[in-house]
Amino acid sequence: MKKVEIKTKITVFDSLEELSSSAKNLMNKAIEAKKSAYAPYSKFKVGAAFLLEDGTIVTGNNQENAAYPSGMCAERVAIWKVSSEYPHLKILKLAITASSSAQITREPVAPCGACRQTLSEYELKQKDEIEVYFMGEVGKVIKTDSLLDLLPIAFDKSFL
């Protein structure tokens, strides 16, 4: 038997104001996208924004449905939009923000497992890391240098 330790490095910013102008602008686009999320059941709105290599920003937000599993997370709405509209452009950065109408979301909200798996496919496909920034409604922002920092042992096409 062999034990292997896996470590992930993150950068924690105390607020949105500490981000670079590019990352701050991207997060502001995610905040704007969050406003039009359709979340009548969970009351938990999420916005996502991708920065592409040519400077294009693509946004998405969560979309719920009364048939609960039929809804979709903001990150997957946005990544599929990127893939369908800009299939040949690399993704540089992703910004995610979330808030609840029930309480102030002070802790950074990372992508769910399904989103991590979906997003990892695109990072592996483009063979370049995607920086990920995520936050709640207020407070700290967490940054990873790669999506795979959030999913270190990813399932990919090599297993098929």
SVG drawing of the C-alpha trace seen along z (x, -y; Angstrom):
<svg xmlns="http://www.w3.org/2000/svg" viewBox="-43 -48 47 50">
<polyline fill="none" stroke="black" stroke-width="0.4" points="0.0,0.0 1.1,-3.5 -0.5,-6.7 -0.5,-9.7 -1.2,-13.2 -2.9,-15.6 -2.7,-19.3 -4.5,-22.2 -3.2,-25.8 -5.7,-28.6 -5.4,-32.3 -7.8,-34.1 -8.6,-37.7 -10.3,-39.6 -12.7,-41.3 -13.5,-41.9 -11.5,-45.1 -8.2,-43.2 -8.7,-41.5 -6.9,-42.5 -9.0,-44.8 -9.6,-41.9 -10.7,-39.5 -12.8,-42.2 -14.5,-43.1 -15.2,-39.4 -16.7,-39.0 -18.9,-42.0 -20.2,-40.4 -21.0,-37.3 -22.8,-39.4 -24.8,-41.1 -25.7,-37.7 -26.8,-36.4 -29.5,-39.1 -31.5,-37.4 -31.2,-33.8 -34.4,-31.9 -34.4,-30.4 -38.0,-30.5 -37.7,-27.3 -34.2,-27.4 -34.1,-31.2 -30.3,-30.7 -29.1,-32.6 -25.8,-32.0 -24.0,-33.9 -21.0,-32.8 -18.8,-34.6 -16.1,-33.2 -13.3,-35.3 -12.1,-34.0 -8.7,-34.5 -10.0,-37.2 -11.5,-39.2 -15.1,-38.0 -17.0,-37.5 -19.8,-34.9 -22.2,-34.7 -24.8,-32.3 -27.0,-31.9 -28.8,-29.1 -32.2,-28.0 -34.5,-26.1 -37.6,-24.1 -40.6,-22.7 -39.3,-19.2 -36.4,-19.9 -33.6,-17.8 -34.4,-19.5 -32.8,-22.8 -29.2,-23.8 -26.3,-25.4 -24.9,-28.8 -21.5,-27.3 -22.9,-24.7 -25.3,-27.1 -22.3,-29.4 -19.8,-26.7 -22.2,-25.2 -22.8,-28.6 -19.1,-29.1 -18.8,-25.7 -21.7,-26.3 -20.9,-29.9 -17.1,-30.1 -15.9,-26.5 -12.4,-27.4 -11.5,-30.0 -9.7,-29.1 -11.1,-30.0 -8.8,-32.0 -10.9,-32.6 -14.1,-31.8 -15.8,-33.9 -18.7,-32.6 -20.9,-34.4 -23.9,-33.2 -26.5,-34.7 -29.6,-33.6 -32.7,-35.6 -32.9,-33.9 -29.6,-35.2 -26.4,-37.0 -24.0,-34.6 -20.6,-35.5 -18.6,-32.4 -17.2,-31.8 -19.4,-29.3 -17.4,-26.8 -18.9,-24.9 -20.9,-21.8 -19.4,-18.4 -21.4,-18.1 -20.1,-21.5 -16.5,-20.6 -16.7,-17.4 -18.2,-19.3 -15.8,-22.2 -12.7,-19.9 -13.6,-18.4 -13.1,-21.8 -9.8,-22.5 -8.4,-19.2 -9.7,-19.7 -8.0,-23.0 -4.8,-21.8 -4.5,-25.1 -5.5,-25.9 -8.6,-28.0 -8.3,-30.3 -11.4,-30.1 -12.6,-32.8 -15.5,-32.3 -17.3,-34.2 -20.6,-34.5 -22.6,-37.7 -20.0,-39.6 -16.6,-39.0 -13.7,-36.8 -12.9,-35.7 -11.1,-32.4 -8.9,-31.8 -7.5,-28.6 -5.0,-28.5 -6.8,-25.6 -10.2,-23.9 -8.4,-20.7 -7.3,-22.2 -11.0,-21.7 -11.1,-18.2 -7.6,-16.7 -8.5,-13.2 -10.8,-13.9 -12.6,-11.4 -11.9,-12.0 -12.0,-10.5 -8.9,-8.3 -11.1,-6.0 -13.6,-5.3"/>
</svg>
